[in-house]
Amino acid sequence: MKIEKRKNLRFDSKAAYVPPDEATKAVTPPIVIASSFQYDSDIFQRILDGERKDVNIYGRCGNPSEYQFEDQMMVIEGADACLATASGMAAISITLLGLLKSGDHIVCDWTTYSSTHEMLDHRLTDYNIETTFVDTASSAEIEAAIRPNTKVIYFETIANPSMKVAPIAPIVKIAHDRGIVVVCDNTFASPYVMRPLDFGVDIVVESATKFIGGHSDVIGGAICMKSDLLPDDFLEQIRWNTMVKLGAPLAPFNAWMLGRGIQTLSVRLERACRSAAALADYFENHPSVKQVWYPGLEVCSLLKLKTAMKRLRCLIILSLAASPPVLVGSEQLLKFRH
Ligand SMILES: Cc1ncc(COP(=O)(O)O)c(C=O)c1O
């Protein structure tokens, strides 16, 4: 089934379906672990002509197992293009370095994953790229922070670690009225819970290490794009201009593991959402718990977004009386039982 047709399936089918391998008809895709591929001047010319995904030369530039994962991500995220990366941080760095140059400016939410915040606040400043941090729930704060050289507005769908839910539509409107690209980290929601590209976001970055892999045994990332602001081949441009130069491709075995994770994403997440709701309920008034951060609780001021993000209740964070806040994954929950 062609990608465009797969995009019309229901989410569960989109996630579960992988077309049989063309050469062998295997229903489980083969893993191509080759670092190098035989090529000649014709193949090289095809690469120069832009046929980049159809021909292979060297693993750092792309590989069929990686393309298989990219296709699966494209389908579940509702994207026009996808670029797989070695990690979630590689997806974020490659996206920002591909979009920005010295002298550019970013507006970013105060709450993002710590390494993202540190990269914006420390590393990118070394290259004369500045960031203003704001509360993206406030349109006034975003508007006040925008400068003539602002090129990107960046936020997380559900922020790590505060679980704050971003109001996507107003952010996109402010950005697009000014020709600014919107980049969103969708890791904590996953495409099962939320697909920001459907709401006008230009680029979604994912740490596939989390819900997409699902078993705490693989690191990987993805950049997904659907944008009227960026050229159609933008991700192919940054594959070659940025990802290949930084050297951060997704390894073939990891691509295969993540592709397999996608096939069970909806069943795992459905259960995770149910469990998170039950846990949030239980811990809300528990004497050993100071605070529960959970996007589904009444106290969450962003509940008004419920209609746009129907199933955002996939994660909870507990702040225990005697320890720092804990992001609850299945392994930690097992620990709590002792
Ligand atoms: C929201 C978010 N984005 C990005 C990352 C980075 O992902 P990775 O560890 O795959 O590089 C993380 C990691 O915890 C994260 O929580």
The ligand as an SDF file (V2000), in Angstrom:
LIG
                    3D

 16 16  0  0  0  0  0  0  0  0999 V2000
   10.8420   15.9730   25.7270 C   0  0  0  0  0  0  0  0  0  0  0  0
   12.1660   15.3850   25.3550 C   0  0  0  0  0  0  0  0  0  0  0  0
   12.7440   15.7650   24.1940 N   0  0  0  0  0  0  0  0  0  0  0  0
   13.9350   15.2810   23.8040 C   0  0  0  0  0  0  0  0  0  0  0  0
   14.6230   14.3660   24.5870 C   0  0  0  0  0  0  0  0  0  0  0  0
   15.9580   13.8490   24.1340 C   0  0  0  0  0  0  0  0  0  0  0  0
   15.7990   12.5750   23.5910 O   0  0  0  0  0  0  0  0  0  0  0  0
   16.9950   11.5150   23.4710 P   0  0  0  0  0  0  0  0  0  0  0  0
   17.3250   11.0620   24.8460 O   0  0  0  0  0  0  0  0  0  0  0  0
   16.4280   10.4520   22.5920 O   0  0  0  0  0  0  0  0  0  0  0  0
   18.1410   12.2260   22.8400 O   0  0  0  0  0  0  0  0  0  0  0  0
   14.0510   13.9310   25.7920 C   0  0  0  0  0  0  0  0  0  0  0  0
   14.7620   12.9620   26.6410 C   0  0  0  0  0  0  0  0  0  0  0  0
   14.3910   12.6540   27.7540 O   0  0  0  0  0  0  0  0  0  0  0  0
   12.7980   14.4600   26.1840 C   0  0  0  0  0  0  0  0  0  0  0  0
   12.1970   14.0950   27.3390 O   0  0  0  0  0  0  0  0  0  0  0  0
  1  2  1  0
  2  3  1  0
  2 15  2  0
  3  4  2  0
  4  5  1  0
  5  6  1  0
  5 12  2  0
  6  7  1  0
  7  8  1  0
  8  9  2  0
  8 10  1  0
  8 11  1  0
 12 13  1  0
 12 15  1  0
 13 14  2  0
 15 16  1  0
M  END
$$$$
